[in-house]
Amino acid sequence: MQHQVTLDTAPLRIAGVSTLAITAVLPLVPGHDAVTCPLRATTGIPCPFCGMTRGVGRVLDGDIGGAALLNPGSLLLVLAAVALFVVVRRPTVRIPTWAPALLVAALWSFQLAKLATGRPL
C-alpha cells in the first residue's frame, strides 16, 4: 500500500502566484541581494534551496539554462505554480509521501556536488 499526502490546492495556488510575482519585482527592490541563506552564511554549506529565488528569476527572464545551473528546483517550482494556476482545477492533489524527501535529497546532492567541484552556488 502506497502512502500519500493530500494537499489543498487553494493555498498552493496563492503561494505559487505570490512566489512568481515577488520574484518578478524583487530585482526592483534596493538591497535585494542582501538576503542570504542562513545555513550557507553560518556553515558555508548550501541548503537544498540555495539559488532557488535567483533561478525562478532567471526562468521568468527566459534563461532556462541559467536557472537549471543555479537550482533545478526553480524550474520545477515555476512549472508547479503554472500548473496549479492554469491546469489543475481539483480542490486537492495527492502526492506520494516519499516524493518531497526524494526531491530535497536530489536538490541537496546537486548543491553539494556544485560545492565540491567549485562551481558557483
Backbone torsions as a table, in degrees:
resi	resn	phi	psi	omega
1	MET	NA	127.4	-179.1
2	GLN	-89.9	130.1	178.3
3	HIS	-86.2	137.9	-179.0
4	GLN	-131.7	155.8	174.8
5	VAL	-111.7	133.4	177.3
6	THR	-99.5	125.6	-178.8
7	LEU	-114.6	137.3	174.8
8	ASP	-76.0	127.3	-174.4
9	THR	-80.4	-20.2	-177.8
10	ALA	-60.2	-52.8	178.2
11	PRO	-66.6	-29.3	177.5
12	LEU	-66.8	-38.7	176.5
13	ARG	-62.3	-45.9	179.9
14	ILE	-62.0	-44.8	179.8
15	ALA	-63.6	-42.1	-179.4
16	GLY	-64.5	-48.7	179.3
17	VAL	-65.2	-39.7	178.5
18	SER	-63.1	-42.8	179.0
19	THR	-60.4	-46.4	-179.8
20	LEU	-65.2	-41.5	-179.6
21	ALA	-66.1	-45.7	-179.7
22	ILE	-63.8	-42.5	-179.8
23	THR	-65.6	-33.1	179.8
24	ALA	-68.2	-35.6	-177.8
25	VAL	-96.4	-9.8	-177.0
26	LEU	-55.7	-41.0	179.3
27	PRO	-61.4	-18.6	179.6
28	LEU	-81.8	-12.4	-177.5
29	VAL	-87.9	124.0	178.6
30	PRO	-62.5	137.4	177.0
31	GLY	77.3	15.4	-177.3
32	HIS	-66.4	-20.6	178.4
33	ASP	-77.4	-5.9	-177.5
34	ALA	-74.5	-17.6	-179.4
35	VAL	-79.0	123.4	179.9
36	THR	-126.0	164.4	177.3
37	CYS	-70.7	125.0	179.8
38	PRO	-60.8	-38.9	179.9
39	LEU	-65.3	-45.6	-179.5
40	ARG	-67.5	-38.9	179.5
41	ALA	-65.2	-35.0	-177.0
42	THR	-83.0	-44.1	-171.8
43	THR	-111.5	-17.0	-174.7
44	GLY	84.5	-2.3	-179.7
45	ILE	-99.2	127.5	-179.8
46	PRO	-73.7	147.4	175.6
47	CYS	-85.0	170.5	-179.6
48	PRO	-61.7	-21.2	-174.7
49	PHE	-103.1	3.8	178.5
50	CYS	-59.2	133.1	179.8
51	GLY	86.4	-1.8	-176.2
52	MET	-66.7	-44.1	-179.5
53	THR	-64.1	-46.4	178.0
54	ARG	-63.9	-36.4	178.7
55	GLY	-64.8	-43.2	177.6
56	VAL	-62.9	-40.4	176.7
57	GLY	-59.9	-40.5	178.8
58	ARG	-67.6	-38.4	176.6
59	VAL	-60.6	-45.0	-179.4
60	LEU	-65.4	-25.4	175.5
61	ASP	-85.5	-4.6	179.1
62	GLY	90.7	6.3	-179.3
63	ASP	-95.5	78.3	-176.0
64	ILE	-65.9	-42.8	179.7
65	GLY	-62.4	-43.4	178.2
66	GLY	-63.3	-38.1	177.9
67	ALA	-64.8	-43.5	-179.3
68	ALA	-64.4	-34.3	178.0
69	LEU	-70.2	-33.2	178.0
70	LEU	-72.1	-53.4	179.1
71	ASN	-166.4	112.5	-179.3
72	PRO	-59.2	-22.0	177.0
73	GLY	-63.1	-23.7	179.1
74	SER	-65.4	-36.5	176.4
75	LEU	-64.9	-44.3	178.9
76	LEU	-62.8	-39.0	179.8
77	LEU	-63.0	-45.2	179.7
78	VAL	-65.6	-44.6	178.6
79	LEU	-60.5	-42.7	179.7
80	ALA	-65.1	-41.6	-179.9
81	ALA	-63.3	-45.0	179.7
82	VAL	-66.2	-43.3	-180.0
83	ALA	-61.5	-43.6	-179.6
84	LEU	-67.1	-33.9	-177.1
85	PHE	-82.9	-36.3	-172.8
86	VAL	-102.7	-41.7	-168.6
87	VAL	-98.7	-53.3	-172.3
88	VAL	-76.9	120.2	179.4
89	ARG	-115.5	8.9	178.4
90	ARG	-79.6	150.8	178.8
91	PRO	-73.6	-19.9	178.4
92	THR	-140.9	157.7	171.6
93	VAL	-130.7	152.6	178.0
94	ARG	-115.6	135.6	175.8
95	ILE	-129.5	148.8	176.9
96	PRO	-64.2	144.0	-177.1
97	THR	-64.0	-26.0	-179.3
98	TRP	-77.9	-19.8	-172.7
99	ALA	-61.7	-46.9	179.4
100	PRO	-62.8	-40.3	179.4
101	ALA	-64.9	-40.6	178.2
102	LEU	-65.0	-41.0	179.0
103	LEU	-62.8	-47.2	179.5
104	VAL	-62.8	-42.0	178.9
105	ALA	-63.0	-40.9	179.7
106	ALA	-67.0	-43.6	179.2
107	LEU	-64.8	-39.9	179.9
108	TRP	-68.9	-38.4	176.5
109	SER	-60.5	-41.5	177.9
110	PHE	-61.1	-46.8	-178.9
111	GLN	-65.0	-41.1	179.9
112	LEU	-68.4	-34.0	176.2
113	ALA	-67.2	-38.9	176.6
114	LYS	-62.8	-43.6	179.7
115	LEU	-62.1	-44.8	-176.9
116	ALA	-67.5	-29.5	-177.7
117	THR	-98.4	2.5	176.8
118	GLY	76.8	13.1	177.1
119	ARG	-74.6	150.1	-178.3
120	PRO	-60.0	137.8	178.2
121	LEU	-89.5	NA	NA
